[in-house]
Amino acid sequence: MVFLLWFAISGDKKVNWRRAGVWWVFIALTGYGAVDELLQG
């Protein structure tokens, strides 16, 4: 899901893992997935 979001935003650019924004998006999506799983039971 993170990679699909990245390709939707930046197209053919390579992911720069040293940028903080990339990590914030990754953490936010991981947190969203965890909360979603907990709410589903």
Backbone as a ProteinNet text record, in pm:
[ID]
protein_1_A
[PRIMARY]
MVFLLWFAISGDKKVNWRRAGVWWVFIALTGYGAVDELLQG
[TERTIARY]
82.1	0	86.9	194.8	285.9	342.7	380.5	440.7	338.6	214.1	109.9	86.8	85.7	70.6	188.3	309.3	428.1	423.7	386.9	381.5	270.2	162.7	55.1	100.2	186.5	231.4	347.8	450.3	574.1	604.1	521.2	542.4	663.1	759.1	871.9	994.5	983.4	1097.9	1124.4	1250.7	1288.6	1265.7	1226.3	1201.4	1333.3	1340.4	1458.6	1430.5	1483.1	1452.7	1518.1	1603	1668.3	1583.7	1476.2	1388.2	1289.4	1266.6	1176.3	1031.8	993.4	855.6	816.5	909.5	883.1	852.9	931.5	911.3	780.9	742.6	615.5	498.1	503.8	397.1	392.5	509.2	516.8	460.7	498.5	450.6	299.6	251.6	108.3	26.5	71.4	-3	4.8	118.7	131.5	39.3	37	-52.2	-198.2	-232.6	-369.9	-408	-318.3	-344.5	-361.4	-279.2	-288.3	-420.2	-458.8	-585.1	-702.9	-696.8	-802.9	-818.8	-707.1	-712.8	-769.1	-731	-783	-933.8	-979.9	-1122.4	-1206	-1146	-1218.7	-1230	-1150.3	-1165.8	-1078.9
-119.1	0	125.9	122.8	237.4	263.7	157.3	174.3	223	177.4	227.8	376.4	417.5	559.6	639.7	587	656.5	675	568.6	578.9	672.6	680.6	773.1	917.8	943.3	1079.7	1120.3	1034.8	1078.6	1011.2	920.7	860.3	770.1	804.4	714.6	745.6	837.6	868.6	754.4	732.9	629	679	587.2	623.8	657.6	775.8	816.6	792	679.5	637.7	727.1	820.2	910.3	1033	1052.3	1166.7	1133	1228	1205.5	1187.5	1256	1246.2	1106	1034.7	896.3	811.2	830.8	753.2	790.6	917.5	958	894.5	890.1	824.9	676.5	612.2	469.5	441	522.6	504.1	528.5	631.2	661.7	548.7	495.1	386.7	258.3	232.3	114.7	127.6	245.1	269.3	256.7	308.9	297.4	150.8	73.3	-69.2	-143.5	-110.9	-176.4	-142.6	-16	25.1	-39.7	-45.8	-107.9	-255.4	-325.9	-467.5	-484.7	-397.1	-405.9	-380.6	-285.4	-253.8	-363.5	-438.3	-547.4	-669.2	-673.6	-775.2	-891.5
0	0	0	75.2	78.5	-60.1	-130.1	-261.9	-363.9	-352.2	-441.1	-418.8	-292.3	-260.9	-315.1	-298.6	-346.7	-498	-571.7	-717.2	-762.5	-686.2	-720.6	-703.9	-604.7	-576.9	-666.2	-674.2	-738.5	-871.8	-915.7	-1046.2	-1052.2	-1138	-1162.7	-1077.3	-982	-895.8	-799	-769	-674.1	-531	-443.5	-304	-236.2	-175.3	-100.2	47.7	100.4	237	341.6	301.5	397.4	427.9	353.4	378.2	488.5	578	691.3	645.3	539.5	491.6	450.7	391.6	351.2	473.6	578.7	701.6	769.7	768	828.8	756.2	624.5	547.7	580.4	586.9	618.2	757.7	855.6	993.1	1001.2	933.1	936.7	875.8	763.2	700.2	781.2	843.1	929.3	1050.5	1110.3	1223.5	1184.5	1068.8	1020.5	1000.7	942.8	922.4	1053.6	1153	1284	1353	1350.6	1412.6	1340.3	1209	1131	1167.9	1182.8	1221.4	1362	1454.2	1590.8	1595.4	1516.4	1516	1451.5	1360.4	1295.9	1386.3	1490	1590.8	1581.6
[MASK]
+++++++++++++++++++++++++++++++++++++++++

